[in-house]
């Protein structure tokens, strides 16, 4: 088995090909490994899938970093599938250093949210204001949205400005936060109300 894989290094802010020092797991499943960035020598703990290629040789898939700092924020299954896909693609762009694309993909996810909750064909700016008016998001999320919406526009349109890694991270964090607020927390609150409405035990 080729004892190397590709993983993103947070110190170098790029994906690097690295040799795996130690690993545990099983073939045809996720395995965990310890590696080292060939450039900065940062220790990297990761997870990857071990699979067989056409020649029946075992190979490693591209890896997900677990330490230091997980590469991707966990995305709740309560968030609609298409939006989850957009956010995951944005996270991949971030790990590859394509920051403007990460911001654009987050904008795409937000458009899905706005079209579902505020109305079809509504632009992001007006849509977010409508979500606040309807009480779907609060004032703090709306204020954050207004500040970060410009980053999405920088990525989507020809501009002399560039989207930095830090700003791309902020856009992704915000996108996950607003979806969690609208979908995940609402689902948990509905389940809580349903439990409260249930009788405590059966009648004797």
TAMO-V750058 format. One record per pair of residues at least 6 apart in sequence whose ideal C-beta (glycine too) atoms are under 6 Angstrom apart, sorted by the first residue. I is the first residue (numbers start at 1). J is the second residue. D is the distance in Angstrom with one decimal. If there is no record, write none. Layout:
i->I j->J d->D
i->I j->J d->D
This chain:
i->1 j->58 d->3.9
i->2 j->59 d->5.6
i->3 j->20 d->5.0
i->4 j->17 d->5.9
i->4 j->19 d->5.1
i->5 j->48 d->5.4
i->5 j->60 d->4.0
i->5 j->63 d->4.7
i->6 j->15 d->5.4
i->6 j->17 d->5.3
i->6 j->62 d->4.6
i->7 j->44 d->5.8
i->7 j->46 d->5.0
i->7 j->63 d->4.1
i->7 j->65 d->5.6
i->8 j->15 d->4.7
i->8 j->65 d->5.8
i->8 j->71 d->5.8
i->8 j->95 d->4.1
i->9 j->16 d->5.2
i->9 j->37 d->4.2
i->9 j->42 d->5.8
i->11 j->40 d->4.6
i->11 j->42 d->4.6
i->12 j->39 d->5.3
i->12 j->40 d->5.4
i->14 j->97 d->5.8
i->15 j->96 d->5.9
i->16 j->37 d->5.5
i->16 j->38 d->6.0
i->18 j->35 d->4.4
i->18 j->38 d->5.8
i->20 j->33 d->4.6
i->20 j->35 d->5.2
i->21 j->34 d->4.9
i->21 j->35 d->6.0
i->22 j->34 d->4.8
i->23 j->31 d->5.3
i->23 j->33 d->3.7
i->24 j->32 d->5.6
i->25 j->31 d->2.6
i->25 j->32 d->6.0
i->27 j->50 d->5.0
i->27 j->58 d->5.8
i->30 j->47 d->5.6
i->30 j->49 d->5.7
i->31 j->50 d->5.1
i->32 j->47 d->5.4
i->33 j->46 d->5.7
i->34 j->45 d->5.9
i->35 j->44 d->4.8
i->36 j->43 d->5.9
i->45 j->66 d->4.9
i->45 j->67 d->4.0
i->46 j->63 d->4.0
i->46 j->65 d->5.2
i->46 j->66 d->5.9
i->47 j->64 d->5.1
i->47 j->66 d->5.7
i->48 j->60 d->4.9
i->48 j->61 d->5.0
i->48 j->63 d->3.9
i->49 j->61 d->4.2
i->50 j->58 d->5.8
i->52 j->58 d->5.8
i->53 j->59 d->5.3
i->64 j->71 d->5.6
i->65 j->71 d->4.0
i->71 j->95 d->5.8
i->72 j->91 d->4.6
i->73 j->176 d->5.6
i->75 j->84 d->5.2
i->75 j->87 d->5.7
i->76 j->184 d->4.3
i->78 j->183 d->4.5
i->78 j->184 d->4.4
i->78 j->187 d->4.8
i->79 j->179 d->4.7
i->79 j->183 d->5.1
i->82 j->112 d->5.9
i->83 j->109 d->4.5
i->83 j->112 d->5.0
i->86 j->105 d->5.0
i->86 j->108 d->5.0
i->86 j->109 d->3.9
i->87 j->109 d->5.5
i->87 j->175 d->5.9
i->89 j->105 d->5.1
i->90 j->102 d->4.3
i->90 j->105 d->3.9
i->90 j->106 d->5.1
i->90 j->172 d->5.5
i->93 j->101 d->4.3
i->93 j->102 d->4.1
i->94 j->102 d->4.6
i->94 j->168 d->5.4
i->99 j->163 d->4.3
i->99 j->165 d->5.6
i->99 j->168 d->3.9
i->100 j->155 d->3.6
i->100 j->163 d->4.5
i->102 j->168 d->4.4
i->103 j->151 d->5.2
i->103 j->152 d->4.9
i->103 j->155 d->3.7
i->103 j->163 d->5.1
i->103 j->168 d->5.6
i->103 j->171 d->4.8
i->104 j->155 d->4.7
i->104 j->156 d->5.1
i->106 j->171 d->4.8
i->106 j->172 d->5.9
i->106 j->175 d->4.2
i->107 j->152 d->3.9
i->109 j->175 d->5.6
i->110 j->124 d->5.6
i->114 j->122 d->5.5
i->114 j->127 d->3.2
i->117 j->131 d->6.0
i->117 j->136 d->5.5
i->118 j->127 d->4.5
i->118 j->130 d->4.0
i->118 j->131 d->5.5
i->124 j->149 d->6.0
i->128 j->145 d->4.8
i->131 j->137 d->4.7
i->132 j->142 d->4.3
i->136 j->182 d->6.0
i->141 j->178 d->5.6
i->144 j->174 d->5.6
i->148 j->170 d->6.0
i->148 j->171 d->5.3
i->148 j->174 d->5.1
i->151 j->163 d->5.8
i->151 j->167 d->4.9
i->151 j->171 d->5.2
i->154 j->161 d->5.0
i->154 j->163 d->5.5
i->155 j->163 d->4.9
